[in-house]
Amino acid sequence: MPQTAGSDSHIPETIGSAYTIIENDEASVDDIIEAIRKGLTVPFGKGIPLILRIKKIWSLSAKSSIC
């Protein structure tokens, strides 16, 4: 099963904390999609530190209380 990683970041400090290396010499979208289908990927990443998780929760709750 091919794997990819992504940060799905909601705060600036976590942008880029997860990413995917695609083993492919071609740069077209179709070539990249095909490399993912073939499993030519290496996902990298790390969990979000607790303080940033708290900041995210606080930020989301502050936004919802404004609405």
BELMOKA-V67818 format. One record per pair of residues at least 12 apart in sequence whose ideal C-beta (glycine too) atoms are under 8 Angstrom apart, sorted by the first residue. I is the first residue (numbers start at 1). GAP is how many residues later the second one is. Records with the same first field share a line. If there is no record, write none. Layout:
I=GAP ; GAP
This chain:
1=38
2=34 ; 35 ; 36 ; 37 ; 39
3=17 ; 36 ; 38 ; 40
4=16 ; 32 ; 37 ; 39
5=13 ; 14 ; 15 ; 38 ; 39 ; 40
6=12 ; 13 ; 14
7=12 ; 38
10=46 ; 49 ; 50
11=41 ; 44 ; 45 ; 48
13=39 ; 42
14=34 ; 38 ; 42
17=28 ; 29 ; 31
18=25 ; 26 ; 27 ; 28
19=24 ; 25 ; 26
20=21 ; 22 ; 23 ; 24
21=20 ; 21 ; 22 ; 23
22=13 ; 14 ; 18 ; 19
23=12 ; 17 ; 18 ; 19
24=16
